[in-house]
């Protein structure tokens, strides 16, 4: 018994216990500590930001300023291009990905263009540069904009509450004040719809995650996708603009048919 106690009090035992404790502590820390970013990834990100900065200065700085600080027109009462710090990569992807930017000419609103002037890689690079200026909305993931994972019925309710007053109940668009308009949402990708809600382009308000949650945005995308794919059981949609176009159609064609019948009957009786 005394020999066993002597071995326990041996100086080497204390050193071994300390080393064992340090080893276990280091292993536990390595398991739970955040992994450092890979050097190659950091280098690629920095390179992407620099490429985006070069593209920005060559194509966007004339309106938005050399460092995206914004710029006013010569008379100083109008903004040529707003400051971009804080708009995030999502705003860049929406504006450039839909051909709205760069604008061909100044106007009250940037229209959507079918011809995109930049590749996806160039748009991503400019988005990385703008995102490096200040935190902002990020480009959504594919899962976040997948309409098959959303609820079209619930999305329809959310759309009618938040969007229909400008974009029309069927997403056909509508007129606003002073030459502005809410664009039609037909054949618009789910990613761009999500980005528009998150960033509030043109005259649109911002629907951040506090107002419309990410899953709600996906439901709205699912609703708009269902409208694009649905057929019209009533025949001609007439632009889905409601009673205005329907009444115009009835007046023009209905009165036209009645006038034609009156002329035919008058000619026959003569």
C-alpha positions in Angstrom: 0.0 0.0 0.0 2.8 2.4 0.8 4.6 1.5 -2.4 1.5 2.3 -4.4 1.1 5.7 -2.6 4.8 6.4 -3.3 4.3 5.8 -7.0 1.3 8.1 -7.0 3.4 10.8 -5.4 6.3 10.3 -7.9 7.3 13.7 -9.5 7.0 12.2 -13.0 3.3 11.4 -12.4 2.5 15.1 -11.9 4.2 16.0 -15.2 2.4 13.3 -17.0 -1.0 14.5 -15.7 -0.3 18.1 -16.7 0.8 17.0 -20.2 -2.3 14.8 -20.5 -4.6 17.7 -19.4 -3.0 20.1 -21.9 -3.4 17.5 -24.6 -7.1 17.0 -23.9 -7.7 20.7 -23.7 -6.0 21.3 -27.0 -7.9 18.5 -28.7 -11.2 19.9 -27.3 -10.4 23.5 -28.5 -9.4 22.2 -32.0 -12.8 20.4 -32.2 -14.9 23.4 -31.3 -12.8 26.4 -32.6 -13.8 28.0 -35.9 -11.7 26.9 -38.8 -9.5 29.6 -40.2 -10.3 30.7 -43.8 -8.3 29.0 -46.5 -5.5 31.3 -47.8 -6.4 30.4 -51.4 -10.1 31.3 -50.9 -9.0 34.7 -49.4 -6.7 35.3 -52.3 -9.5 34.5 -54.8 -12.0 36.8 -53.0 -9.5 39.6 -53.0 -8.8 39.1 -56.6 -12.5 39.1 -57.4 -13.0 42.3 -55.5 -10.2 44.0 -57.5 -11.6 42.7 -60.8 -15.0 44.1 -59.8 -13.5 47.4 -58.8 -11.8 47.7 -62.2 -15.1 46.9 -64.0 -17.0 49.3 -61.8 -14.6 52.2 -62.5 -14.7 51.6 -66.2 -18.5 51.3 -66.5 -20.2 52.8 -63.4 -18.1 55.5 -61.9 -19.3 58.2 -64.3 -22.6 58.2 -62.4 -21.9 56.5 -59.1 -18.5 58.1 -58.3 -15.0 56.7 -58.5 -15.4 55.0 -55.1 -19.2 54.4 -55.3 -19.8 57.5 -53.2 -22.5 58.8 -55.5 -22.6 61.8 -57.8 -24.8 64.7 -58.5 -25.6 66.4 -61.8 -23.9 69.7 -62.8 -26.6 71.9 -61.3 -26.4 70.0 -58.0 -30.2 69.5 -57.6 -30.5 66.0 -59.0 -28.6 62.8 -58.3 -26.8 61.3 -61.3 -26.2 58.1 -59.4 -26.7 57.2 -55.7 -24.0 56.0 -53.3 -23.8 52.2 -53.3 -22.3 51.5 -49.9 -24.7 49.1 -48.1 -26.8 48.1 -51.1 -25.1 44.7 -51.2 -24.3 42.2 -53.9 -28.0 41.5 -54.4 -28.7 45.0 -55.7 -25.9 44.7 -58.1 -27.0 41.3 -59.4 -30.5 42.6 -59.9 -29.7 45.9 -61.6 -27.0 44.5 -63.9 -28.5 41.0 -64.3 -31.8 42.5 -65.7 -29.9 44.9 -68.0 -31.1 48.0 -66.1 -27.6 49.1 -65.4 -25.7 50.7 -66.8 -28.4 53.0 -68.1 -28.3 53.9 -71.7 -29.6 57.4 -71.0 -30.9 59.3 -67.9 -34.6 58.8 -67.2 -37.2 58.6 -64.5 -36.8 54.9 -64.3 -34.3 52.3 -65.6 -36.2 49.9 -67.9 -35.4 46.2 -68.1 -33.3 45.2 -71.1 -33.2 41.8 -72.8 -29.6 42.3 -73.8 -27.3 41.9 -70.8 -24.0 43.7 -71.3 -21.9 41.8 -68.7 -21.3 38.1 -68.1 -22.3 36.4 -64.9 -18.7 36.4 -63.7 -18.3 40.1 -64.3 -21.6 40.8 -62.4 -20.5 38.6 -59.5 -17.1 40.5 -59.4 -18.8 43.9 -59.3 -21.2 42.6 -56.6 -18.2 41.4 -54.6 -16.6 44.9 -54.8 -19.8 46.7 -53.8 -20.4 44.2 -50.9 -16.8 44.9 -49.7 -17.8 48.6 -49.1 -20.4 47.9 -46.5 -22.7 45.0 -45.4 -25.8 44.6 -47.5 -28.3 42.0 -48.9 -26.5 39.0 -50.4 -27.5 37.1 -53.6 -30.0 34.4 -52.5 -29.2 30.7 -52.8 -30.9 28.4 -55.3 -33.0 26.8 -52.5 -34.3 30.2 -51.4 -35.8 31.0 -54.8 -36.9 27.4 -55.8 -40.6 27.7 -56.6 -41.2 24.0 -56.1 -40.4 24.4 -52.4 -42.9 27.3 -51.9 -46.6 27.4 -51.3 -48.4 29.2 -54.2 -51.7 29.6 -52.3 -50.0 31.4 -49.4 -47.8 33.3 -51.8 -50.9 34.6 -53.5 -52.2 36.0 -50.3 -48.9 37.7 -49.5 -48.7 39.1 -53.0 -52.2 40.6 -52.9 -51.5 42.2 -49.5 -48.0 43.6 -50.3 -47.5 43.8 -54.1 -50.8 43.9 -56.0 -51.5 47.6 -55.5 -48.6 48.4 -57.8 -47.9 45.3 -59.8 -51.5 44.3 -60.4 -53.3 41.2 -59.0 -51.7 39.0 -61.7 -48.3 40.7 -61.8 -49.1 42.4 -65.1 -47.6 45.7 -63.9 -49.2 49.2 -63.5 -48.7 52.9 -63.9 -47.3 55.1 -61.1 -46.9 58.9 -60.9 -44.7 61.1 -63.0 -44.0 58.6 -65.7 -42.9 55.9 -63.4 -44.3 52.4 -63.4 -44.3 49.0 -61.7 -43.0 46.5 -64.2 -44.7 43.3 -65.2 -43.5 40.3 -63.3 -44.1 37.7 -66.1 -41.0 35.7 -67.1 -38.9 37.2 -64.3 -36.5 34.8 -62.6 -37.1 33.9 -59.0 -33.7 35.2 -58.1 -34.4 38.6 -59.4 -37.8 38.7 -57.8 -36.2 37.9 -54.4 -33.5 40.5 -54.9 -36.1 43.1 -55.8 -37.9 42.5 -52.6 -34.7 42.5 -50.5 -33.2 45.7 -52.1 -36.2 47.8 -53.2 -35.1 49.0 -56.7 -36.5 52.1 -58.3 -39.7 53.1 -56.5 -40.2 49.8 -54.8 -40.1 49.6 -51.0 -37.6 47.3 -49.3 -39.2 44.1 -47.9 -36.4 42.9 -45.6 -36.6 39.7 -43.6 -38.3 41.5 -40.8 -41.2 42.5 -43.1 -41.4 39.5 -45.4 -39.5 36.4 -44.2 -37.3 34.4 -46.6 -39.8 31.6 -46.8 -42.6 34.1 -47.5 -40.5 35.5 -50.4 -40.2 32.0 -51.8 -44.0 31.5 -51.5 -44.5 34.7 -53.5 -42.1 33.4 -56.1 -44.0 30.1 -56.3 -47.3 32.1 -56.8 -45.8 34.2 -59.7 -44.4 31.0 -61.2 -47.8 29.4 -61.1 -49.3 32.4 -62.9 -46.8 32.2 -65.7 -47.5 28.5 -66.2 -51.3 28.7 -65.8 -53.7 28.8 -68.8 -56.6 31.2 -69.0 -59.9 29.3 -68.7 -61.9 32.4 -69.8 -60.1 32.9 -73.1 -58.1 36.0 -73.9 -56.4 37.5 -70.9 -56.3 41.0 -72.4 -53.1 41.7 -70.6 -54.7 40.7 -67.2 -55.3 44.4 -66.6 -58.9 44.0 -65.3 -62.1 45.9 -66.3 -60.2 48.7 -68.2 -59.1 46.5 -71.1 -62.2 44.4 -70.9 -64.5 47.4 -71.1 -62.4 48.8 -74.0 -62.6 45.5 -75.8 -66.4 45.4 -75.4 -66.9 49.0 -76.6 -64.6 48.8 -79.6 -65.6 45.4 -80.9 -69.2 45.4 -79.6 -70.0 48.8 -81.0 -68.1 47.9 -84.2 -70.3 44.9 -84.7 -73.5 46.8 -84.0 -72.4 49.6 -86.5 -71.5 47.0 -89.1 -74.9 45.3 -88.7 -76.7 48.7 -89.0 -74.8 49.6 -92.1 -75.5 46.1 -93.6 -79.2 46.3 -92.8 -79.5 49.9 -94.2 -77.8 48.8 -97.4 -80.0 45.8 -97.7 -83.3 47.7 -97.2 -82.2 50.3 -99.8 
